[in-house]
Amino acid sequence: MSNINLSQLSLEQFCSKTASGEPTPGGGSVSALIGALAASLSEMVAHLSDKRESFEAIASELPIYVEQTRQIRANLLQKIQQDSLAFEQFMEALKLPKRTFEEKQFRIASMQRTLKEACEIPLSVAEISSNLFPIISELVLHGNPNAVTDILIAAMATRLAISGALLNVKINLKSIKDPDFRQCISNKIQELEQNAAMMEQKILSYGCSQLT
């Protein structure tokens, strides 16, 4: 298992490691990074909108947005590493011996346990990223108009982070035997996907109207 902290790599190093023949970091970690970048853009726009009289409609909220986006960014950066570790733990479970009945049962249980974690980590990436949408909605309406394209890109990146993370949830979920777990996660996936699509469309519709 890798001892490298992926979130501490330079951009060039992270891209090179992603491009290597190793399975990690993969799409889940990249989705978490995209969400962290969306949070960074949102925080930037909040800073650019601060201390300007023309943006006084949200002046009292801006420091809150800065803190919230900063925390979202920090949480998502942690998920980059956690997602890769979850995959590696599942691969370790696959390698467990299966000679005896007991070994087979232990291997199956280990695979199911690590598969659930491999669902829960990207699901949390989607849930954390979705918390950006209410902030982005306010910033596109009341934030610095000179940064409208930045906040629109933040919205699109947020949707991509959510969609990418949920793809990873889905591919792992299909191998999980627990019907209650499958139903619970499936419900969350549907809710997150629907909300992300609605929020992105709403934000882009208004923001793009300001470009002409």
C-alpha positions, 0 to 999 in steps of 0.5 A, spaced: 500 500 500 502 506 498 505 511 503 505 517 498 500 522 500 496 524 494 494 531 496 501 533 497 504 532 490 505 537 486 500 538 480 505 535 475 507 529 480 499 528 481 498 528 473 504 523 472 502 518 477 495 518 475 497 517 468 502 511 470 500 504 469 498 503 477 490 503 478 491 509 483 489 514 483 483 513 479 477 516 477 475 517 485 481 521 487 480 525 481 473 527 482 475 529 489 480 533 486 475 536 481 471 538 487 476 541 491 478 545 485 471 547 485 471 549 492 477 553 491 474 557 485 468 559 490 472 561 495 476 566 490 470 569 488 467 570 495 474 574 496 473 578 490 466 580 492 468 582 499 469 589 502 465 592 496 459 596 497 456 594 491 456 587 494 453 589 500 447 584 499 451 578 501 457 582 505 455 579 512 455 572 508 462 572 505 466 571 511 462 565 512 462 563 505 470 563 505 470 559 511 465 554 508 469 553 502 475 552 505 473 547 509 470 543 503 476 544 500 480 541 506 475 535 506 475 533 499 483 534 499 483 528 504 478 524 500 483 524 494 488 519 499 482 516 502 479 513 495 485 510 493 486 507 500 479 504 499 481 501 493 487 498 495 484 495 501 479 492 496 485 489 492 488 486 498 482 483 500 481 479 493 488 476 495 486 473 501 487 465 501 481 461 499 483 454 500 479 452 506 471 454 507 473 458 513 478 462 508 473 463 503 468 465 508 473 470 511 475 473 504 468 474 502 466 478 508 473 482 507 471 483 500 464 486 502 466 490 508 472 493 503 467 494 498 462 498 502 468 503 504 469 503 497 462 506 496 462 510 502 468 514 500 466 517 493 459 518 496 462 522 501 465 526 496 459 527 492 455 529 498 461 534 500 461 537 493 454 538 493 454 543 499 458 548 494 451 549 490 448 553 495 454 558 496 455 558 488 448 560 487 448 566 492 455 568 489 453 568 482 447 572 483 450 577 488 458 576 487 463 580 483 460 580 476 467 580 473 468 573 476 462 570 473 465 565 469 469 563 475 463 561 479 460 558 473 466 554 472 466 552 479 458 550 478 460 545 472 466 542 476 462 541 482 457 537 478 463 533 475 465 532 481 459 529 484 457 525 477 464 522 477 464 520 484 457 517 484 460 513 478 465 510 482 459 508 487 455 505 482 460 500 480 462 498 487 455 497 489 453 492 484 458 487 487 455 488 494 450 483 497 447 487 502 440 489 499 438 494 505 445 497 504 444 497 496 437 500 497 440 506 501 445 508 497 441 507 491 436 512 494 442 517 496 445 517 489 438 518 485 437 524 490 444 527 489 444 526 481 437 530 481 439 536 485 446 536 482 443 537 475 438 542 477 442 546 481 447 546 475 442 548 470 439 553 474 446 557 476 448 556 468 442 559 466 442 565 470 450 566 469 450 565 462 445 570 461 450 575 464 455 574 459 451 578 453 
